[in-house]
Amino acid sequence: MKLNQYIVSLMILALATTSCQDYLTVLPENNQSAVQYWKTKEDVEAVLGAGYVKLRDAQEYLMLWGESRGNGIYFGTSFTTGSSAGQKLRQFDILATNDLAKWDKLYAIINMANSVIKYGPLVKDASFNENVMHSYLSEAYFQRALAYFYLVRIWNNVPFVKEPYVDDSAPYAIAQTAGDDILKSCLADLNNSLEYAKIKFPESDITNPINTKGRATKWAIYSLIADMNLWLGNYDECISASEAVINSGQIGLIGGINWFTNFYPGNSNESIFEIQYSYNLGQTNNLISYYSTSKICYISPYQQLLYEANPTDIRGNKASYTTTDGKIWKYIGVSADGTTARNTSSQTDQHWIIYRLADIYLMEAEAYAMKGDSTSMSKGLSLLNTVRLRAGIGASAGNSEKLGMIKLILEERQREFFSEGKNWFDLVRIGRRTDAGFKELFIDQVIQVASASTSAMVRSILQDTNAWYLPIHSDELVTNELLVQNPYYANLGN
């Protein structure tokens, strides 16, 4: 479905109220105009919750966008060439008709957030005081910024839509805005929203912190601010936001065998924000299918070597993967033993982690390393070693050169966040930098999983930075005449 049709159809707003238990459960169902609908605090919360639901709907795409072109996974032989959009992405054989070139799932999130931002402040409800209203707005700004962060990292320049589509009178022909400019605008919104963001949400069940981990707290917003600033090269701002999370007192690193609790049961003390699922509520995903039953994705030989170079790594065999069959264990197991697997019928509700504390440590380490002076390099090494030591692999001696330190941090990110949808974005972030050797490091990393017969071709493709981003889907080009196709794909007959 085309973007304009899709986002209009999503403006289906509820009459039913919500609660802490069900606000992530059901998308509002009744068609209502803005004037008719926005009456109570619960109306606002329903649409805010719908934004999280739409984020959950996008999870499979988030995984494939973040992993298909990286070097952590590879597609198994049962996943035949030509039958999968992800396989085409892996081979850099991408046309504008590829399903993964569709961005409607991300704009669906943005539309819900835009609705809350525009209409939430208009609600006149005694229980909806200014602090509550601004708290909801902070979550909506997070949803919108997160979706745009994915859009910019995947397509670079995209339409910057800040108004909700509530009827057919809204303009659909919108030109692209430079990706970096979009992120700067989103960062301004996020920084302004911090004053009212929740430190944590009250939980009805303290053993299942769905709200604090499944809704955007102040620490989730700081995490996104750090991530976006790292992408933009604003290293001091990344460090400041990272420090706010690390020193919050709300989150802690999990070491030893307990590291696996990040994935089962999830919502761990290390978690900052993750997409929530519940089998009992009919919320499931396809991770077991991808990594086990359908034998779609396995650990890549390059990734396996990274673990095997450090045999004491608690994140390696029987935790992230299993050496016996190359399966990605962190999403199919229930403990770090490599033998006890999830029930393939009733345990298909793994959460999808967007941010956890180890990510923040390594973001800050990278920001310090990019500053390049000896003091900053030392601080970056200390942060890197905090993550290494908790993983049981000992401290690194570091590297006196910026490029060498970045390579060490990148390899640590690859071990820590294997198959968590971050690998490709980490590589592109490095490739974007103008420092000597960084583009070459990016390309060298990507071709680690290329075959001998295709590595030269992939290397040649990646010399063109436009090839790092996806084409605009052909349906969107027909609908929106102001869109300009990514130059790399403009002459491919698509």
N, C-alpha and C positions, 0 to 999 in steps of 0.2 A: 504494500500500500504506500502511496506517495506521502511525503512528509506532511503536506498541508491537509490532506484528507485524514491522516492518522491522528494528528494532534487535535484537530477539531473533534474527532470522534471520542477523544479522551476526556473532553470536558463533560463528564457525566457525574453529576454531583449528588451526594446522598442526603436523604432526609433522616436517616437513622443516626443515632448518637454513637460515640465510640468510647472505649475504655482502655486502660493500660494493657489489658489482655488481648483486645481484638483490633487495636488500631493499625496493626501491621497485617491484618488478616484479609480483609475484604475491600476491594476497590469500590468506591461509591457507585451507585447503579442508576439513579434517576436523573433524566435530563432536566436541568434547571438553568434558567438564565441567571446571570450574575446578580441582578436586582432581587430576584425571587429567592435565591439560595442563601446568600451570606447573612445569616441572622444571629447565629450563636457561636460561642467558643467551640462547640462540638463540630459545627460545620467547618470551621477552619482546620481543626485537628483531623477531620476526615480526609480533606484534600492533602494536607501535609502527609498523612499516612499513605495516601495513594502514591505520593512521590517515592516513598520507600518501597512500595509494592512494585512500581515500575523499575526501580533500581534492581530489585530481585529478578524481574523478568529479563533484564539485560545480562544476568550473570554469565551465561554460557558464552555470549559474545565478548564480555570482558576477559574471560579466560583465553579465548582464541586470539583476540587482538593482542594480548600481552605475551602469549607464548608461541604462537605458530611460527613466527619468523625468528625467534630467538635460538639459543643453542642448548636449552635445557631438556626439551622433549623431542621425540621424533615420532612419526606416525607409523604404526605397525603395518605389516604386509596385508593384514585383513582389511585395512582401510585403503581400498584400491585407488590408484591414481585416477583423477578425473571425477571421482564420485563425491568429493568433498571440497567445500569452499576453503576449509582450513589447509587441506593438502595443497591447493593452488597457491595459497598464501605462502606456505613453506617453500614452494618452488619459485617464488617471485614470478609466477605466471598468472598475473592478476588482470582481469578485465573489469570494466565498469558494470558488468552484469553479475559479478560475484556477490553472493548474499551478504558477505562480510563487508561489502562496500556500502551497505545501508546504514544510515545513521538515525533512523526513526526511533529506535528504542531509547537513544540518549535524549533526543528532543522531546520524547514523551515525559521524561523526568523533568526536563527544563520547563515544560508547559505547566505541570503541576506546581512547581516552585514559583513560577511567575504568577500564577493565580493567587497563591497565598500572599506573595509580596504585594500584589496590587490591591486585592480585595480584603485581606485580613484586617488592615487598619480601619476599614470602613464599618466593621461589625460593632454594633452597640449592644453590649451584653454586660450586665453587672459583674459576672464572674470572669469576664475577659478584660482584666485591667491592663494597664500599659506595659507592665513588666512581663506578664504572660504573653501579650501580643508580640513584644520584641523577642521574647524567647523563641516563639514559633517562627518568627521571621529569621532568626539566626540559623535555624535548621533549614529553612527554605533556601537561604543564601548558600549554605553548605551543599545542599542537593544540586543547586544550579551550577555552582563553581566546580563541583566534582564532575558533573556531566560535561561541562565545557573543557575541563582539563583532559578528559578522555578524547573529546572531539579534536582538540588542538594537537594532541600527541599523535592522533591517528590520521587526520586530514590536513593539519596545519592551519589553513585559512578557511573559515566556515562562516555561515550567517550567524550574526550575533543577535538573537531574538530575546528581548527583555519584556515583551508584552504577551499576556496569555491569549490564546486563540479560543474565544468563547462562541464565535459564530462566523458565518462566511463573509462578514464585512472586513475582517482583518486582512491586511496585505500579505500575500504569500511570496511575491517576488522580492526577495531581499538579497542584496549583494553580499559577498564575503567580506569579513573584517580580518585584518592580520591577526594571526593566532596569538602572538605575544601581546598585542593590544587588548585582546579579549581577557587574557590572564591578568593583566595589570588592572583592568576594571574589576574583575572578580576578586582580586586581592584587596582592593579598596573596600568592597562590600564586606568581605570576611573580617577585615580588621575592625571595621565599624561595628560589626555584630558581636564582637567578643564581650563587650560590657554586659550583655544580657544573656549570653550563652550559659546553659546549665553546666555546673561542675559535675553533677551526676543527677540522675532521675530517681525518684522514689520507686522502689521495687515492691510488687505484691508478692513476689517469690524470690527471696534472696539467693536461692540456689540456682536460679535461672534469670540472670540479669539482662533480659531482653531489651529493656529500655536503655540502660546505661551503655550497653554495647551495641545495640541495634539502632539507637538514635544518636544524632550528632551532638555530643557534648562539647564543652569548650576545648577539650583535649583533642577531639577529632578535628575541630576547626583549626587549631594550632598545627596539627599534623599536616593538613592540607595546605596551610600557608607555608610551612617549611618545604613541602614537596614542590609546590609551584615556584617558590623562590629559588630552589636548587635548579630547577629546569631553566629558569630565566637567568641564572648566573648572579643572583642577588645573595651572595654568600653570608654576609653579616645578618641579613634578615632571616635567612634559613637557620643560622645558628641561634638567634634570639628565640625564634618560635620553637625550635627543638629543645632548648633549655627550659622553656615554659612547661613542656610536656614531661621531660625527664625529672624536673624538680617539683612536679605537681603533688607528689605524695599519694596519688590515686592509682598508679600503675607500677608494676615491677617486672623485671625479667624473670623468666622461669627457666631453671637449669636442671641438669641431670635427666633422669628418666621422665620427670614431670614435663619436660619440654613438649612431649607429645600431647599433653592436655590442651595445647593451643588448637588442636584439630579434633580431638575427641575427649570430652564432649563439646569443646569450644567455649566461647565467652569466658576465656581464662583471665587471670589477673593481668596478664601481659597485653591482652586485647584492648584496642582503643575504639575501633569501629569495624563491624563485620555485618554482612548481609545475612539476615536471619531466615532460617527454615524450620518448619515443624511438621513432621510426618502426621501427627495427630490432627493438625489443621489442614491437611492436604497440600502442604507446601514441600515439594521435593525438587531435586535437581538430577542432572545426568552424570555426575562425577564418577559414580561407580561404573556406569556404562563406558565412559571414556577410558577409565584407568584399569578396568578389570573385565567385566562380562563381555563387552564388545571388542576388547583388545585394540582400541583405537590409538592410544598414546602410551609410550613407554619412556623411561629415562634414556637420554642420549648417551652414547659412549663417552663423550667429552665430560658430561656432568658426572657420570659415574667415576671417572678418573679423578675429578676434583675431590670427591669423597674418599676414594681409596688412597689418595696421597696423605690423608690424615685418618688412619684406622680407628683412632679413639674418638672420633667425632660422633657425638650422641645423635646427630641429625642424619647420619648416613644409613647404612644397611639396617633394615628392620624398623626404621623410623620414617625416613623420607621415601625409601624404595626398598625393594628386596632383590638381592643379587641373583637369586635362583631363577627368577623369571623377568626381572627388569620392570616389575609393576611399580606404580607410584603409590606407595603404601599410605602416605599421610592422609589420603582421602578414602581409603578402602579398609583401613584397620581400626581396631578399637584400643590398641595398646602398642607400645614399642617393642613388640616381640616378633613381628613378621609372620605370625601364625594365626592369631585370632582376628578374623575379618568381620566386617559389618554384615548384617543380614541384608541381602540384596533386595529383599521385598519391603522391609519395614524400617531400615536405617539409611534411607536415601535422602537424608535431610542435613547433610553437612553444611555448616555455615561457610560463607566465603569471606575471608579476611581481607579488608581493605587496608587497615593500618594496625600494626602492633608495635610495641615499644622497641624491639630490636631494629625495626625499620628507622625509627627516629635516631637511635644511636649512630647508625651507619650513614644516614643523611647528613648528620652533623659532622661526622668524620670526613665525609667527602667534601663538605663545604670548607672545612679547615684545610684539607689537603689542597684544594683549589686556590686558597689564598697564597700558599707557596712559601711563606717565610718560615724560618726554622721553628719559631714558637708555635705557630699554627700547625705545622706538620707534626710536632710533638703532641699537641692536643688531639689531633686527628688520630694518631697512632694509639693514644690511650683509649679513645672511644672504640676504635676497632678491636683492641685487645680485650675490652670489657665483654664484647660479644664472643670473641674467640674463646676466652677463658671459661665462660659459662657453657660453651659447647664442648669443652674438654679437649681442645686441641693445642693448648699452650699459646703463649704470647708470640707475636711476630716481631722481628727486629726492625721492621719497617723498611723504608727506602728513602734515600735523600733526595730523589728526583720526584717532581710532581706526577709525571706520567707513571712512574713505578708505584707510587703510593696509590694512585687511582686504580691501577690494575689489581693491587692487593685488596682494596676495598670492594671492587667489582666482584672478584672471586669469592669474597666473603658473602656478599649479597646473593651470589648464585647458590652457595651452599645453604644459606639461611632461608631464602625465599623460593627455592626450587618449586616450579609449577604453580606458583601463587599469582600468576598474571602480571608479574613485574619485569620479567627478563628483557623483553624487547624494548620497553620504555627506558630501562636502565642503559641499554646499549645505545639507543638513539640520543639520549641525553649526553652521553659522552661524545658521540660523533658530532653533535652540534657545536662543540667547543672549537674555537679557532686556534687553540694552543697546538704547537708542533707535535705531531704523532697521535693526536686524539682521534682523528678520522680514521687513520690507519688501524688503531687499536679496535675501533668499532667494527671495521670490515673484517679484520683478522678473527674477531670473536664470532661473527656471524658465520663465516665459512668453516668454523670448527665442525659443523654438522653437514656441510655440503659434501657430496660425493666427489671423487677424483675427477669425474667427467664433467661436473657442473661448477666446480669451485672457481674456475677462471671466468665463467659466464656471470656468476653471482658477484664476483669481485668487480667486474666491469659495470654491472647494473648499479651497484652501490656507490660508484664514483659520482653518480648523479644524485644529489641530495633530494630531488623531487621524488625519486623512487623509494625513499624511506617512508613516504606517506601513501595512503590509499587513494584510488580514483574516486571521484564523486559518482555515485550510482547513476546509471543512464536514466532511470525514472525521474530523478531529481532534476536532471538537465532539461528534460522535456517540460516539467511543471514550472520550473523557475528559470526564466530566460536571462536573469541577471547573473546566474552562476557561470563561472569560468573553470573549465576542466583543468586539473593538475597537468602542467605542461608535459610531464613524462608520459602520460596516457593519451594526450590529445591526438596523436597520429597513429594510434593502434587500431583504428577502425571500430571503436566502441563508443 
